[in-house]
Amino acid sequence: MIALLNREMNAAMRATDVREKGAILGLDLHTEPPEYFSKTIRDDFDKWGKLAREINFKPQ
Amino acid sequence: MRYPNKIIRVAAAVFSCLLANVAWAQNYPAKTIRVIIPGATGDTCDTMLRLIGHKFMEKTGYSFVMDNRPGAVGQIGLQFIAQAPADGYTIGCGQGGNMVIIPLAYKKVAYDSIKDFAPISLIASNYLALAVPATSQFKTTRELITFAKAQGCDRVIKP
């Protein structure tokens, strides 16, 4: 199911009007496999978590 | 679109909580798929998901219904997705802010961004910019940081 949704989602992302709308919104559009999304989230956790520790940020 | 300066990446992404089951995955989707948008009509997630959803429907004939559930910077919508049955009929959109920053910034968050969702696609990334008025005394980030430190600001982040 995930593979199917990913494939069709990426096909939609390649449509000209979708790309144009993305450009207007200032977005870089992606068409990678699902793992790329997981990795992005994990990398973002690492990056911002590191910053939070450096500035001694305490969760509210 | 490319920006020359160091960028802050914000992930706008779609995911769903699913457990693959080959027997019924073969007829998937057998009914309308609900798409949770954890924001108001017209925000970036909403605009892109509606556009992509429309393309998706045109090509595949699948039926989607968009369901805006704004509130608490997306936490309301993400909590709804996390608690929905993992059958592939509730999918949604998350962003860097509500999937990464909120779990780091708050002690109590009703979802675990890593464990509670199964990723489908990263849709887009965009940028955050630090801006000052043209008339500002600050011409560089360094000048702004120096000024902030002089004011006693103890949370200055290295550029």
Backbone of each chain as ProteinMPNN parsed JSONL, in Angstrom:
{"seq_chain_A": "MIALLNREMNAAMRATDVREKGAILGLDLHTEPPEYFSKTIRDDFDKWGKLAREINFKPQ", "coords_chain_A": {"N_chain_A": [[0.814, -1.2, 0.0], [1.89, 1.229, 0.856], [3.934, 1.506, -0.998], [2.454, 1.71, -3.329], [0.947, 4.063, -2.885], [3.058, 5.86, -2.634], [4.196, 5.714, -5.187], [2.144, 6.664, -6.894], [1.718, 9.145, -5.797], [4.163, 10.387, -6.271], [4.07, 10.419, -9.041], [2.029, 12.247, -9.448], [3.285, 14.468, -8.423], [5.008, 15.109, -10.425], [3.568, 16.324, -12.374], [2.93, 19.078, -14.53], [1.386, 21.361, -13.666], [1.389, 20.991, -10.92], [4.079, 21.242, -10.332], [4.461, 23.881, -11.069], [2.849, 25.23, -9.223], [4.159, 24.546, -6.894], [6.556, 25.928, -7.292], [5.66, 28.569, -7.18], [4.962, 28.697, -4.527], [7.418, 28.562, -3.429], [8.657, 26.117, -2.987], [10.752, 23.196, -2.859], [10.175, 20.411, -4.653], [9.733, 16.908, -3.999], [10.469, 13.545, -5.041], [11.131, 11.08, -3.979], [11.671, 7.684, -2.659], [9.713, 6.219, 0.122], [11.517, 5.856, 2.248], [13.218, 7.97, 2.181], [11.837, 10.053, 3.295], [11.556, 9.108, 5.965], [14.228, 9.183, 6.715], [14.784, 11.899, 6.497], [13.202, 12.98, 8.563], [14.375, 11.746, 10.785], [16.986, 12.755, 10.593], [16.432, 15.473, 10.928], [15.51, 15.445, 13.559], [17.881, 14.754, 14.84], [19.494, 16.953, 14.186], [18.127, 19.279, 15.21], [17.746, 18.46, 17.804], [20.335, 18.329, 18.727], [21.013, 21.019, 18.65], [19.187, 21.984, 20.536], [20.225, 20.833, 22.841], [22.729, 22.049, 22.925], [22.114, 24.728, 23.489], [21.032, 24.392, 25.867], [18.287, 23.959, 26.098], [15.159, 23.664, 27.63], [12.468, 21.465, 27.486], [9.075, 22.599, 27.389]], "CA_chain_A": [[0.0, 0.0, 0.0], [2.757, 2.398, 0.92], [4.633, 1.604, -2.283], [1.473, 2.172, -4.313], [0.664, 5.481, -2.619], [4.275, 6.611, -2.948], [4.382, 5.755, -6.638], [1.136, 7.551, -7.502], [1.967, 10.491, -5.257], [5.303, 10.927, -7.016], [3.627, 10.686, -10.411], [1.275, 13.51, -9.371], [4.25, 15.547, -8.166], [5.729, 15.448, -11.66], [2.663, 17.041, -13.283], [3.385, 20.456, -14.754], [0.718, 22.362, -12.822], [1.841, 20.796, -9.536], [5.426, 21.825, -10.242], [4.319, 25.351, -11.137], [2.305, 25.693, -7.946], [5.249, 24.405, -5.931], [7.519, 27.015, -7.521], [5.041, 29.804, -6.679], [5.011, 28.627, -3.061], [8.819, 28.529, -3.002], [8.973, 24.783, -2.476], [11.473, 22.204, -3.653], [9.345, 19.212, -4.611], [10.496, 15.664, -3.914], [9.833, 12.34, -5.591], [11.947, 9.949, -3.554], [10.931, 6.612, -1.993], [9.295, 6.533, 1.497], [12.655, 5.861, 3.184], [13.834, 9.301, 2.18], [11.062, 10.817, 4.272], [11.965, 8.657, 7.311], [15.585, 9.649, 6.979], [14.715, 13.35, 6.699], [12.671, 13.239, 9.901], [15.4, 11.347, 11.764], [18.085, 13.728, 10.501], [15.977, 16.727, 11.532], [15.523, 15.236, 15.013], [19.287, 14.809, 15.273], [20.023, 18.313, 14.029], [17.511, 20.232, 16.146], [17.979, 17.95, 19.149], [21.708, 18.727, 19.055], [20.955, 22.455, 18.93], [18.465, 22.163, 21.8], [21.163, 20.496, 23.926], [23.8, 23.063, 22.965], [21.655, 25.961, 24.126], [20.449, 23.955, 27.142], [16.848, 24.214, 26.012], [14.335, 22.747, 28.436], [11.103, 21.344, 26.958], [8.106, 23.296, 28.248]], "C_chain_A": [[0.852, 1.256, 0.0], [3.463, 2.598, -0.419], [3.703, 2.164, -3.356], [1.193, 3.669, -4.134], [1.871, 6.343, -2.979], [4.438, 6.78, -4.46], [3.415, 6.749, -7.287], [1.312, 9.002, -7.037], [3.104, 11.145, -6.056], [4.943, 11.24, -8.462], [2.87, 12.017, -10.446], [2.218, 14.695, -9.192], [4.955, 15.999, -9.443], [4.853, 16.214, -12.649], [3.061, 18.513, -13.351], [2.72, 21.45, -13.816], [1.089, 22.217, -11.349], [3.217, 21.44, -9.344], [5.353, 23.357, -10.242], [3.82, 25.917, -9.812], [3.386, 25.631, -6.863], [6.255, 25.54, -6.05], [6.97, 28.333, -6.98], [5.135, 29.851, -5.152], [6.444, 28.578, -2.526], [9.254, 27.177, -2.466], [9.899, 24.03, -3.423], [10.663, 20.922, -3.548], [10.211, 17.956, -4.66], [9.724, 14.491, -4.504], [10.645, 11.094, -5.223], [11.077, 8.839, -2.949], [10.611, 6.98, -0.54], [10.463, 6.656, 2.478], [13.315, 7.237, 3.261], [13.139, 10.211, 3.197], [11.463, 10.422, 5.698], [13.321, 9.232, 7.679], [15.586, 11.161, 7.255], [14.243, 13.678, 8.107], [13.722, 12.887, 10.962], [16.563, 12.338, 11.778], [17.698, 15.055, 11.153], [15.937, 16.619, 13.055], [16.948, 15.363, 15.558], [19.789, 16.248, 15.275], [19.454, 19.267, 15.078], [17.669, 19.779, 17.587], [19.364, 18.369, 19.635], [21.726, 20.214, 19.437], [20.278, 22.71, 20.28], [19.379, 21.866, 22.99], [22.243, 21.561, 24.058], [23.364, 24.341, 23.691], [20.956, 25.652, 25.452], [18.955, 24.258, 27.19], [16.077, 23.172, 26.817], [12.932, 22.672, 27.838], [10.086, 21.922, 27.941], [6.984, 22.353, 28.685]], "O_chain_A": [[0.593, 2.209, -0.734], [3.575, 3.721, -0.911], [4.107, 2.984, -4.181], [1.201, 4.436, -5.097], [1.726, 7.421, -3.556], [4.776, 7.862, -4.942], [3.811, 7.568, -8.117], [1.084, 9.947, -7.792], [3.01, 12.305, -6.459], [5.445, 12.203, -9.042], [3.052, 12.815, -11.365], [1.989, 15.779, -9.73], [5.436, 17.128, -9.532], [5.353, 16.703, -13.663], [3.474, 19.108, -12.355], [3.397, 22.295, -13.229], [1.103, 23.202, -10.611], [3.481, 22.092, -8.334], [6.084, 24.03, -9.516], [4.303, 26.946, -9.34], [3.512, 26.533, -6.034], [6.747, 26.055, -5.046], [7.709, 29.124, -6.394], [5.357, 30.909, -4.564], [6.657, 28.556, -1.314], [10.118, 27.097, -1.593], [9.836, 24.206, -4.64], [10.484, 20.399, -2.448], [11.276, 17.941, -5.277], [8.494, 14.453, -4.47], [10.822, 10.185, -6.034], [9.878, 9.034, -2.749], [11.168, 7.945, -0.015], [10.416, 7.45, 3.417], [13.894, 7.608, 4.282], [13.777, 11.025, 3.864], [11.685, 11.29, 6.543], [13.537, 9.703, 8.795], [16.3, 11.637, 8.137], [14.809, 14.546, 8.771], [13.928, 13.638, 11.916], [17.061, 12.711, 12.84], [18.506, 15.685, 11.836], [16.281, 17.567, 13.761], [17.185, 15.992, 16.59], [20.421, 16.702, 16.229], [20.201, 19.976, 15.752], [17.72, 20.607, 18.496], [19.546, 18.718, 20.802], [22.365, 20.611, 20.411], [20.732, 23.542, 21.065], [19.324, 22.548, 24.013], [22.626, 21.932, 25.168], [24.149, 24.955, 24.414], [20.367, 26.534, 26.077], [18.435, 24.749, 28.192], [16.31, 21.969, 26.699], [12.27, 23.7, 27.692], [10.212, 21.762, 29.155], [6.079, 22.765, 29.411]]}, "seq_chain_B": "MRYPNKIIRVAAAVFSCLLANVAWAQNYPAKTIRVIIPGATGDTCDTMLRLIGHKFMEKTGYSFVMDNRPGAVGQIGLQFIAQAPADGYTIGCGQGGNMVIIPLAYKKVAYDSIKDFAPISLIASNYLALAVPATSQFKTTRELITFAKAQGCDRVIKP", "coords_chain_B": {"N_chain_B": [[13.756, 26.182, -7.039], [16.492, 27.9, -5.711], [18.421, 28.899, -2.938], [21.138, 30.905, -1.986], [22.189, 31.102, 0.604], [22.837, 29.546, 3.785], [20.485, 27.143, 4.619], [17.442, 26.447, 6.363], [15.894, 23.522, 6.732], [12.647, 22.537, 6.166], [10.501, 20.016, 6.533], [7.794, 19.089, 4.664], [5.426, 16.749, 4.708], [3.887, 13.665, 3.774], [2.181, 11.022, 5.356], [1.192, 7.802, 6.551], [-0.427, 5.662, 8.885], [0.12, 2.416, 8.77], [-0.465, -1.107, 8.45], [0.848, -3.556, 6.624], [-1.032, -5.851, 4.744], [-1.311, -8.439, 2.822], [-3.526, -9.829, 1.778], [-5.825, -8.097, 1.86], [-4.665, -5.878, 0.858], [-4.529, -6.147, -1.797], [-6.997, -5.388, -2.861], [-6.957, -2.799, -2.258], [-7.389, 0.683, -2.842], [-10.493, 0.114, -1.244], [-12.424, 1.81, -0.515], [-13.277, 5.262, 0.226], [-10.479, 7.32, 0.875], [-9.425, 9.009, 3.667], [-7.968, 12.165, 4.05], [-6.075, 13.734, 6.289], [-5.549, 17.022, 7.093], [-3.508, 18.854, 8.966], [-4.025, 21.601, 9.385], [-5.223, 24.892, 8.442], [-7.523, 25.667, 5.749], [-5.905, 26.507, 2.786], [-3.312, 26.751, 3.726], [0.168, 25.72, 3.281], [0.422, 22.885, 3.291], [-2.234, 22.167, 2.888], [-2.84, 23.35, 0.372], [-1.016, 22.015, -1.357], [-1.666, 19.313, -0.924], [-4.328, 19.169, -1.759], [-4.06, 19.744, -4.439], [-2.343, 17.694, -5.329], [-3.856, 15.502, -4.557], [-6.043, 15.768, -6.234], [-4.886, 15.301, -8.748], [-4.068, 12.704, -8.349], [-6.522, 11.412, -8.025], [-7.639, 11.829, -10.557], [-5.961, 10.273, -12.131], [-5.931, 7.678, -11.002], [-8.487, 7.122, -10.14], [-9.092, 6.75, -7.537], [-10.737, 7.576, -4.477], [-10.68, 10.447, -2.548], [-11.071, 12.254, 0.485], [-10.736, 15.427, 1.759], [-9.806, 16.499, 4.948], [-9.764, 18.964, 7.084], [-8.095, 19.598, 10.029], [-7.246, 21.738, 11.999], [-5.158, 23.298, 14.551], [-3.303, 23.841, 17.556], [-0.751, 24.082, 16.344], [-0.773, 22.012, 14.479], [-0.795, 19.734, 16.017], [-3.264, 18.656, 16.773], [-4.327, 17.503, 14.438], [-2.304, 15.634, 13.788], [-2.37, 13.981, 16.005], [-4.848, 12.866, 15.648], [-4.425, 11.336, 13.316], [-2.494, 9.558, 14.257], [-3.995, 8.071, 16.034], [-5.866, 6.861, 14.491], [-7.32, 3.956, 12.845], [-4.946, 1.578, 11.637], [-5.248, 1.101, 8.766], [-4.857, 2.101, 6.28], [-6.722, 3.866, 5.344], [-6.777, 6.279, 6.474], [-4.852, 8.928, 5.962], [-2.306, 11.472, 6.056], [-0.861, 14.748, 6.524], [2.242, 15.969, 7.516], [4.538, 18.292, 9.042], [7.822, 19.78, 9.33], [7.771, 21.395, 11.581], [5.616, 20.46, 13.269], [6.222, 17.764, 13.432], [8.856, 17.486, 14.249], [9.995, 19.777, 15.658], [8.042, 20.432, 17.635], [7.819, 17.963, 19.188], [10.373, 18.127, 20.303], [10.248, 20.459, 21.711], [8.21, 20.428, 23.575], [7.091, 18.868, 26.609], [4.931, 17.127, 26.82], [3.52, 15.402, 24.296], [1.128, 14.176, 22.079], [1.739, 12.201, 20.244], [4.147, 10.035, 18.698], [6.51, 10.893, 16.546], [8.215, 9.234, 15.105], [7.534, 6.55, 15.706], [4.72, 6.331, 15.462], [3.826, 6.774, 12.885], [3.742, 5.773, 9.447], [5.825, 6.425, 6.812], [4.955, 7.878, 3.632], [5.56, 9.659, 1.414], [8.01, 12.193, 1.004], [7.019, 15.356, 0.403], [7.723, 18.078, -0.11], [10.318, 20.538, 0.402], [11.149, 23.505, 2.134], [12.147, 26.873, 2.968], [13.471, 28.829, 5.657], [13.783, 32.219, 6.444], [15.895, 34.779, 7.703], [15.098, 38.019, 8.295], [15.49, 41.56, 8.051], [14.377, 45.017, 8.278], [15.093, 47.181, 5.482], [16.125, 49.517, 6.385], [17.35, 48.852, 8.686], [19.847, 48.777, 11.317], [21.434, 46.575, 11.155], [23.56, 44.825, 9.073], [24.637, 42.406, 8.605], [24.357, 38.953, 9.693], [26.094, 38.445, 11.738], [26.455, 40.979, 12.921], [23.943, 41.333, 14.047], [23.901, 39.267, 15.93], [26.021, 40.012, 17.596], [24.957, 42.35, 18.642], [22.724, 41.288, 19.996], [23.975, 39.753, 21.966], [25.231, 41.749, 23.395], [23.043, 42.829, 24.59], [22.545, 41.081, 26.537], [21.454, 38.694, 25.838], [21.246, 35.269, 26.166], [20.916, 33.124, 24.562], [22.12, 32.701, 21.993], [22.491, 31.681, 18.755], [24.864, 30.045, 16.812], [25.647, 31.236, 13.568]], "CA_chain_B": [[14.24, 27.46, -6.506], [17.665, 27.682, -4.851], [18.875, 30.077, -2.22], [22.571, 30.735, -1.783], [22.596, 31.053, 2.002], [22.555, 28.352, 4.567], [19.03, 27.063, 4.748], [16.834, 25.594, 7.36], [15.02, 22.675, 5.955], [11.394, 22.194, 6.822], [9.906, 18.932, 5.765], [6.346, 18.958, 4.585], [5.42, 15.364, 4.299], [2.673, 12.867, 3.929], [2.456, 9.707, 5.901], [0.01, 7.149, 7.08], [-0.075, 4.566, 9.787], [-0.371, 1.242, 8.056], [0.144, -2.413, 8.615], [0.612, -4.214, 5.335], [-1.694, -7.141, 4.784], [-1.379, -8.726, 1.386], [-4.866, -10.281, 1.393], [-6.707, -6.999, 1.492], [-3.92, -4.834, 0.158], [-4.767, -6.328, -3.234], [-8.16, -4.591, -3.292], [-6.839, -1.442, -1.732], [-8.352, 1.064, -1.817], [-11.862, -0.337, -1.503], [-13.345, 2.887, -0.136], [-12.679, 6.596, 0.237], [-9.34, 7.533, 1.775], [-9.51, 10.323, 4.311], [-6.679, 12.851, 4.128], [-6.103, 14.7, 7.382], [-4.649, 18.166, 6.929], [-3.484, 19.447, 10.316], [-3.931, 23.05, 9.265], [-6.402, 25.532, 7.865], [-7.629, 25.73, 4.3], [-5.045, 27.522, 2.18], [-1.902, 26.701, 4.119], [0.971, 25.016, 2.273], [0.027, 21.468, 3.291], [-3.581, 22.101, 2.312], [-2.768, 23.676, -1.051], [-0.324, 20.961, -2.097], [-2.394, 18.04, -0.816], [-5.521, 19.234, -2.604], [-3.604, 19.688, -5.83], [-1.83, 16.34, -5.578], [-5.001, 14.595, -4.405], [-6.857, 15.889, -7.443], [-4.129, 14.578, -9.791], [-4.108, 11.3, -7.957], [-7.871, 10.919, -8.321], [-7.806, 11.824, -12.015], [-5.195, 9.196, -12.749], [-6.193, 6.345, -10.461], [-9.897, 6.92, -9.826], [-9.276, 6.605, -6.089], [-11.537, 8.642, -3.899], [-10.097, 11.064, -1.352], [-11.789, 13.376, 1.055], [-9.824, 16.246, 2.565], [-10.398, 16.757, 6.264], [-8.912, 19.931, 7.796], [-8.192, 19.575, 11.49], [-6.21, 22.646, 12.491], [-5.094, 23.541, 15.988], [-2.076, 23.512, 18.282], [0.332, 23.967, 15.357], [-0.811, 20.721, 13.8], [-0.827, 18.589, 16.94], [-4.608, 18.065, 16.778], [-4.439, 16.649, 13.257], [-1.359, 14.51, 13.867], [-2.879, 13.063, 17.028], [-5.966, 12.148, 15.015], [-3.851, 10.325, 12.408], [-1.808, 8.545, 15.068], [-4.977, 7.236, 16.732], [-6.774, 6.248, 13.507], [-6.969, 2.565, 12.54], [-3.818, 1.474, 10.702], [-5.779, 0.32, 7.647], [-4.579, 2.752, 4.998], [-7.81, 4.75, 4.928], [-6.547, 7.61, 7.044], [-3.489, 9.385, 5.743], [-2.278, 12.878, 6.421], [0.278, 15.577, 6.172], [2.976, 16.512, 8.656], [5.585, 19.244, 8.668], [8.966, 19.792, 10.238], [7.384, 22.039, 12.837], [4.824, 19.629, 14.182], [6.779, 16.415, 13.577], [10.193, 17.493, 14.86], [10.226, 20.851, 16.632], [7.119, 20.303, 18.774], [8.262, 16.9, 20.112], [11.587, 18.543, 21.02], [10.0, 21.67, 22.497], [7.215, 20.216, 24.63], [7.227, 17.626, 27.37], [3.813, 16.218, 26.547], [3.015, 15.436, 22.928], [0.239, 13.007, 22.009], [2.157, 11.247, 19.223], [5.582, 9.839, 18.514], [6.65, 11.096, 15.102], [8.943, 8.121, 14.484], [6.864, 5.251, 15.889], [3.273, 6.309, 15.208], [3.464, 6.996, 11.484], [4.511, 5.119, 8.391], [5.991, 7.445, 5.777], [4.619, 7.592, 2.233], [6.417, 10.473, 0.552], [8.368, 13.567, 1.326], [6.436, 16.13, -0.696], [8.454, 19.295, -0.448], [11.063, 21.211, 1.453], [11.218, 24.942, 1.874], [13.223, 27.591, 3.632], [13.154, 29.905, 6.58], [14.716, 33.309, 6.216], [16.038, 35.808, 8.732], [15.001, 39.269, 7.539], [15.395, 42.833, 8.79], [14.008, 46.093, 7.351], [16.226, 47.74, 4.735], [16.664, 50.635, 7.155], [17.912, 48.333, 9.928], [21.28, 48.99, 11.554], [22.15, 45.317, 10.94], [23.809, 44.481, 7.673], [25.011, 40.99, 8.556], [23.872, 38.149, 10.817], [27.083, 38.635, 12.796], [26.138, 42.239, 13.611], [22.732, 41.101, 14.838], [24.282, 38.419, 17.057], [26.84, 40.842, 18.489], [24.023, 43.247, 19.32], [21.914, 40.494, 20.916], [24.839, 39.386, 23.098], [25.446, 42.977, 24.167], [21.808, 43.067, 25.351], [22.449, 40.061, 27.571], [20.761, 37.51, 25.327], [22.122, 34.127, 26.412], [20.598, 32.014, 23.664], [22.504, 33.108, 20.649], [22.844, 30.513, 17.968], [25.91, 30.315, 15.818], [25.101, 31.23, 12.201]], "C_chain_B": [[15.405, 27.196, -5.54], [18.037, 28.993, -4.177], [20.329, 29.875, -1.851], [22.954, 30.532, -0.311], [22.277, 29.718, 2.653], [21.05, 28.279, 4.823], [18.62, 26.195, 5.918], [15.771, 24.795, 6.638], [13.766, 22.355, 6.767], [10.713, 21.149, 5.966], [8.394, 19.015, 5.811], [6.104, 17.579, 4.002], [4.072, 14.7, 4.491], [3.036, 11.523, 4.521], [1.141, 9.043, 6.259], [0.473, 6.094, 8.053], [-0.696, 3.305, 9.21], [0.278, -0.026, 8.563], [-0.171, -3.18, 7.339], [-0.047, -5.573, 5.544], [-2.021, -7.489, 3.351], [-2.804, -9.07, 0.947], [-5.763, -9.114, 1.002], [-5.971, -5.859, 0.817], [-4.165, -4.936, -1.348], [-5.992, -5.545, -3.717], [-8.062, -3.154, -2.819], [-6.725, -0.45, -2.859], [-9.778, 0.669, -2.193], [-12.883, 0.732, -1.114], [-12.579, 4.207, -0.107], [-11.555, 6.693, 1.27], [-9.46, 8.935, 2.363], [-8.111, 10.916, 4.457], [-6.77, 13.942, 5.192], [-5.074, 15.802, 7.111], [-4.633, 18.907, 8.265], [-3.298, 20.96, 10.274], [-5.175, 23.577, 8.578], [-6.375, 25.455, 6.338], [-6.704, 26.834, 3.787], [-3.613, 27.51, 2.675], [-1.149, 25.788, 3.141], [0.583, 23.55, 2.148], [-1.297, 21.306, 2.553], [-3.538, 22.31, 0.807], [-2.153, 22.528, -1.84], [-1.104, 19.651, -2.077], [-3.64, 18.031, -1.696], [-5.144, 19.093, -4.076], [-3.149, 18.269, -6.193], [-2.974, 15.323, -5.53], [-5.865, 14.599, -5.654], [-6.204, 15.124, -8.602], [-4.26, 13.074, -9.591], [-5.451, 10.682, -8.336], [-8.102, 10.805, -9.818], [-7.165, 10.586, -12.631], [-5.676, 7.81, -12.296], [-7.679, 6.063, -10.235], [-10.143, 6.711, -8.34], [-10.062, 7.799, -5.569], [-10.882, 9.145, -2.607], [-11.052, 12.112, -0.816], [-10.822, 14.123, 1.978], [-10.523, 16.635, 3.868], [-9.444, 17.686, 7.041], [-9.159, 19.855, 9.297], [-7.073, 20.429, 12.079], [-6.201, 22.726, 14.013], [-3.79, 23.072, 16.589], [-0.913, 23.216, 17.327], [0.389, 22.566, 14.72], [-0.917, 19.517, 14.72], [-2.187, 17.886, 16.942], [-4.745, 17.069, 15.62], [-3.529, 15.435, 13.337], [-1.81, 13.489, 14.901], [-4.013, 12.219, 16.447], [-5.448, 11.035, 14.112], [-3.236, 9.181, 13.219], [-2.805, 7.573, 15.699], [-5.958, 6.549, 15.78], [-6.37, 4.787, 13.288], [-5.863, 2.516, 11.479], [-4.228, 0.645, 9.49], [-5.565, 0.971, 6.285], [-5.669, 3.703, 4.541], [-7.784, 6.089, 5.648], [-5.088, 7.941, 6.799], [-3.462, 10.875, 6.068], [-0.964, 13.53, 6.096], [0.945, 16.093, 7.449], [4.04, 17.466, 8.165], [6.707, 19.2, 9.694], [8.597, 20.364, 11.595], [6.643, 21.116, 13.777], [5.355, 18.202, 14.333], [8.106, 16.396, 14.311], [10.312, 18.541, 15.973], [9.312, 20.707, 17.86], [7.517, 19.159, 19.715], [9.539, 17.261, 20.892], [11.287, 19.678, 22.014], [9.038, 21.469, 23.661], [7.413, 18.879, 25.321], [6.143, 16.624, 26.991], [3.297, 16.412, 25.125], [2.289, 14.106, 22.712], [0.618, 11.99, 20.939], [3.672, 11.156, 19.216], [5.827, 9.86, 17.006], [7.34, 9.933, 14.39], [8.114, 6.842, 14.53], [5.418, 5.207, 15.399], [2.87, 6.446, 13.745], [4.336, 6.182, 10.545], [4.628, 6.109, 7.235], [5.547, 6.969, 4.398], [5.589, 8.352, 1.33], [6.799, 11.771, 1.229], [7.886, 14.402, 0.138], [7.338, 17.294, -1.089], [9.297, 19.765, 0.717], [11.077, 22.697, 1.105], [12.197, 25.581, 2.837], [12.684, 28.593, 4.632], [14.199, 30.987, 6.369], [14.737, 34.243, 7.418], [16.055, 37.144, 7.983], [14.935, 40.458, 8.478], [14.945, 43.904, 7.794], [15.257, 46.649, 6.668], [16.901, 48.857, 5.528], [17.349, 50.167, 8.443], [19.399, 48.658, 10.062], [22.097, 47.729, 11.246], [22.309, 45.016, 9.454], [24.22, 43.018, 7.519], [24.428, 40.275, 9.779], [24.788, 38.349, 12.021], [26.788, 39.899, 13.608], [24.924, 42.074, 14.518], [23.062, 40.296, 16.091], [25.095, 39.216, 18.083], [25.941, 41.764, 19.311], [23.221, 42.479, 20.375], [22.712, 40.123, 22.162], [25.05, 40.587, 24.008], [24.215, 43.296, 25.023], [21.62, 42.022, 26.447], [21.698, 38.821, 27.123], [21.691, 36.302, 25.459], [21.823, 32.949, 25.491], [20.889, 32.404, 22.232], [23.038, 31.888, 19.911], [23.884, 30.901, 16.924], [25.339, 30.279, 14.397], [25.761, 30.134, 11.366]], "O_chain_B": [[15.294, 26.351, -4.651], [17.97, 30.061, -4.785], [20.716, 28.78, -1.442], [23.942, 29.859, -0.018], [21.541, 28.892, 2.114], [20.432, 29.273, 5.206], [19.366, 25.334, 6.383], [14.866, 25.349, 6.014], [13.851, 21.947, 7.925], [10.392, 21.393, 4.803], [7.793, 19.01, 6.885], [6.552, 17.291, 2.892], [3.241, 15.144, 5.283], [4.085, 10.958, 4.211], [0.093, 9.689, 6.26], [1.634, 5.685, 8.04], [-1.919, 3.167, 9.177], [1.413, -0.022, 9.039], [-1.336, -3.418, 7.022], [0.347, -6.34, 6.423], [-2.91, -6.893, 2.742], [-3.243, -8.655, -0.126], [-6.39, -9.134, -0.058], [-6.602, -4.962, 0.257], [-4.031, -3.956, -2.08], [-6.02, -5.088, -4.859], [-9.008, -2.382, -2.976], [-5.987, -0.731, -3.804], [-10.209, 0.871, -3.329], [-14.077, 0.569, -1.362], [-11.38, 4.249, -0.383], [-11.68, 6.205, 2.393], [-9.581, 9.919, 1.633], [-7.188, 10.251, 4.927], [-7.46, 14.945, 5.011], [-3.887, 15.533, 6.926], [-5.63, 19.518, 8.65], [-2.511, 21.522, 11.035], [-6.06, 22.818, 8.185], [-5.333, 25.209, 5.729], [-6.721, 27.956, 4.294], [-2.766, 28.195, 2.101], [-1.761, 25.16, 2.277], [0.431, 23.031, 1.042], [-1.454, 20.425, 1.708], [-4.129, 21.538, 0.051], [-2.693, 22.113, -2.866], [-1.194, 18.96, -3.093], [-3.97, 17.013, -2.305], [-5.821, 18.414, -4.847], [-3.527, 17.726, -7.231], [-3.048, 14.409, -6.351], [-6.359, 13.555, -6.079], [-6.873, 14.399, -9.337], [-4.52, 12.306, -10.517], [-5.515, 9.585, -8.89], [-8.678, 9.829, -10.299], [-7.728, 9.942, -13.516], [-5.809, 6.892, -13.105], [-8.086, 4.905, -10.149], [-11.285, 6.514, -7.925], [-10.045, 8.882, -6.154], [-10.575, 8.368, -1.704], [-11.756, 12.775, -1.577], [-10.185, 13.534, 2.851], [-11.684, 17.046, 3.87], [-8.439, 17.232, 7.587], [-10.283, 20.025, 9.768], [-6.082, 19.908, 12.592], [-7.134, 22.269, 14.674], [-3.237, 22.045, 16.193], [-0.193, 22.231, 17.488], [1.464, 22.025, 14.464], [-1.108, 18.395, 14.251], [-2.257, 16.666, 17.094], [-5.214, 15.945, 15.8], [-3.939, 14.327, 12.991], [-1.656, 12.283, 14.706], [-4.12, 11.023, 16.717], [-5.968, 9.919, 14.137], [-3.429, 8.005, 12.912], [-2.5, 6.393, 15.878], [-6.785, 5.748, 16.213], [-5.217, 4.419, 13.518], [-5.852, 3.316, 10.544], [-3.627, -0.393, 9.214], [-6.028, 0.464, 5.263], [-5.563, 4.291, 3.465], [-8.664, 6.927, 5.454], [-4.195, 7.309, 7.363], [-4.509, 11.469, 6.328], [-0.079, 12.938, 5.477], [0.271, 16.593, 8.35], [4.403, 17.444, 6.988], [6.553, 18.65, 10.784], [9.053, 19.878, 12.631], [6.998, 20.999, 14.95], [4.972, 17.502, 15.271], [8.451, 15.391, 14.934], [10.688, 18.215, 17.099], [9.77, 20.847, 18.994], [7.551, 19.361, 20.929], [9.759, 16.764, 21.997], [11.978, 19.835, 23.02], [9.044, 22.241, 24.62], [7.841, 17.897, 24.713], [6.404, 15.428, 26.859], [2.715, 17.445, 24.795], [2.776, 13.048, 23.111], [-0.103, 11.012, 20.741], [4.377, 12.062, 19.659], [5.404, 8.956, 16.285], [7.083, 9.679, 13.213], [7.998, 6.132, 13.53], [4.943, 4.156, 14.967], [1.704, 6.256, 13.402], [5.511, 5.935, 10.816], [3.609, 6.583, 6.731], [5.738, 5.807, 4.039], [6.347, 7.746, 0.573], [5.997, 12.371, 1.944], [8.303, 14.174, -0.997], [7.671, 17.468, -2.261], [9.028, 19.435, 1.872], [11.024, 23.083, -0.062], [12.999, 24.884, 3.458], [11.588, 29.131, 4.473], [15.371, 30.69, 6.141], [13.714, 34.464, 8.065], [16.92, 37.374, 7.139], [14.383, 40.365, 9.575], [15.11, 43.725, 6.588], [16.353, 46.589, 7.226], [18.095, 49.112, 5.367], [17.867, 50.984, 9.205], [20.114, 48.796, 9.069], [23.316, 47.804, 11.093], [21.341, 44.962, 8.696], [24.153, 42.463, 6.423], [24.058, 40.909, 10.767], [24.334, 38.413, 13.164], [26.862, 39.885, 14.837], [24.887, 42.613, 15.624], [22.57, 40.596, 17.179], [24.875, 39.1, 19.288], [26.138, 41.936, 20.514], [23.056, 42.947, 21.501], [22.193, 40.172, 23.278], [25.047, 40.463, 25.233], [24.329, 43.955, 26.057], [20.647, 42.074, 27.199], [21.342, 37.982, 27.95], [22.799, 36.312, 24.923], [22.425, 31.885, 25.636], [20.001, 32.427, 21.379], [23.916, 31.173, 20.393], [23.786, 31.932, 16.258], [24.602, 29.349, 14.067], [25.433, 29.972, 10.191]]}, "name": "protein", "num_of_chains": 2, "seq": "MIALLNREMNAAMRATDVREKGAILGLDLHTEPPEYFSKTIRDDFDKWGKLAREINFKPQMRYPNKIIRVAAAVFSCLLANVAWAQNYPAKTIRVIIPGATGDTCDTMLRLIGHKFMEKTGYSFVMDNRPGAVGQIGLQFIAQAPADGYTIGCGQGGNMVIIPLAYKKVAYDSIKDFAPISLIASNYLALAVPATSQFKTTRELITFAKAQGCDRVIKP"}
